[in-house]
Amino acid sequence: MTREEFTIEGALGTPLFLPWVERHAARLGVGMRLRDSAPERLAVEFEGAPALLDAMEMGCLLGPIDAWVESIVRKRISAT
């Protein structure tokens, strides 16, 4: 299992974005912990297999239609 912090930036002010990320993480079986939230920035810690974290990144990039993700920066926290 790997833990990474994703810093997601873009036009995220829609009330649908964070619940969408939570549902997507649950569907993938990825652990999630919100670190920081703002209309243009979201910092989230995810935990799961590396391939699932890659899928989580792709899902966030495609996200709900009313949000626009400009970038995702991933920072590895630890491996277990």
Contacts in CASP RR format, 6 or more apart in sequence:
PFRMAT RR
TARGET T0000
AUTHOR 0000-0000-0000
METHOD contacts of the structure
MODEL  1
MTREEFTIEGALGTPLFLPWVERHAARLGVGMRLRDSAPERLAVEFEGAP
ALLDAMEMGCLLGPIDAWVESIVRKRISAT
1 47 0 8 1.000
1 48 0 8 1.000
1 49 0 8 1.000
1 79 0 8 1.000
1 80 0 8 1.000
2 47 0 8 1.000
2 48 0 8 1.000
2 49 0 8 1.000
2 50 0 8 1.000
2 53 0 8 1.000
2 76 0 8 1.000
2 78 0 8 1.000
2 79 0 8 1.000
2 80 0 8 1.000
3 45 0 8 1.000
3 46 0 8 1.000
3 47 0 8 1.000
3 48 0 8 1.000
3 76 0 8 1.000
3 77 0 8 1.000
3 78 0 8 1.000
3 79 0 8 1.000
3 80 0 8 1.000
4 45 0 8 1.000
4 46 0 8 1.000
4 47 0 8 1.000
4 53 0 8 1.000
4 74 0 8 1.000
4 75 0 8 1.000
4 76 0 8 1.000
4 77 0 8 1.000
5 35 0 8 1.000
5 43 0 8 1.000
5 44 0 8 1.000
5 45 0 8 1.000
5 46 0 8 1.000
5 74 0 8 1.000
5 75 0 8 1.000
5 77 0 8 1.000
6 42 0 8 1.000
6 43 0 8 1.000
6 44 0 8 1.000
6 45 0 8 1.000
6 46 0 8 1.000
6 56 0 8 1.000
6 57 0 8 1.000
6 60 0 8 1.000
6 72 0 8 1.000
6 73 0 8 1.000
6 74 0 8 1.000
7 41 0 8 1.000
7 42 0 8 1.000
7 43 0 8 1.000
7 72 0 8 1.000
7 73 0 8 1.000
7 74 0 8 1.000
7 75 0 8 1.000
8 41 0 8 1.000
8 42 0 8 1.000
8 43 0 8 1.000
8 44 0 8 1.000
8 60 0 8 1.000
8 69 0 8 1.000
8 71 0 8 1.000
8 72 0 8 1.000
9 40 0 8 1.000
9 41 0 8 1.000
9 42 0 8 1.000
9 69 0 8 1.000
9 70 0 8 1.000
9 71 0 8 1.000
9 72 0 8 1.000
9 73 0 8 1.000
10 40 0 8 1.000
10 41 0 8 1.000
10 67 0 8 1.000
10 68 0 8 1.000
10 69 0 8 1.000
10 70 0 8 1.000
10 71 0 8 1.000
11 39 0 8 1.000
11 40 0 8 1.000
11 67 0 8 1.000
11 68 0 8 1.000
11 70 0 8 1.000
12 38 0 8 1.000
12 39 0 8 1.000
12 40 0 8 1.000
12 41 0 8 1.000
12 42 0 8 1.000
12 67 0 8 1.000
12 68 0 8 1.000
12 69 0 8 1.000
13 39 0 8 1.000
13 40 0 8 1.000
13 67 0 8 1.000
14 64 0 8 1.000
14 66 0 8 1.000
14 67 0 8 1.000
16 64 0 8 1.000
16 66 0 8 1.000
16 67 0 8 1.000
17 42 0 8 1.000
17 63 0 8 1.000
17 64 0 8 1.000
17 67 0 8 1.000
18 34 0 8 1.000
18 37 0 8 1.000
18 42 0 8 1.000
20 63 0 8 1.000
20 64 0 8 1.000
20 67 0 8 1.000
21 32 0 8 1.000
21 42 0 8 1.000
21 44 0 8 1.000
21 60 0 8 1.000
21 63 0 8 1.000
22 32 0 8 1.000
24 56 0 8 1.000
24 59 0 8 1.000
24 60 0 8 1.000
24 63 0 8 1.000
25 31 0 8 1.000
25 32 0 8 1.000
25 46 0 8 1.000
25 56 0 8 1.000
26 32 0 8 1.000
28 52 0 8 1.000
28 55 0 8 1.000
28 56 0 8 1.000
29 48 0 8 1.000
29 52 0 8 1.000
30 46 0 8 1.000
30 47 0 8 1.000
30 48 0 8 1.000
30 52 0 8 1.000
30 53 0 8 1.000
30 56 0 8 1.000
31 46 0 8 1.000
31 47 0 8 1.000
31 48 0 8 1.000
32 44 0 8 1.000
32 45 0 8 1.000
32 46 0 8 1.000
32 47 0 8 1.000
33 44 0 8 1.000
33 45 0 8 1.000
34 42 0 8 1.000
34 43 0 8 1.000
34 44 0 8 1.000
34 45 0 8 1.000
35 43 0 8 1.000
35 44 0 8 1.000
35 45 0 8 1.000
36 42 0 8 1.000
36 43 0 8 1.000
37 43 0 8 1.000
45 77 0 8 1.000
46 53 0 8 1.000
46 56 0 8 1.000
53 74 0 8 1.000
57 72 0 8 1.000
57 74 0 8 1.000
60 69 0 8 1.000
60 72 0 8 1.000
61 69 0 8 1.000
61 72 0 8 1.000
63 69 0 8 1.000
END
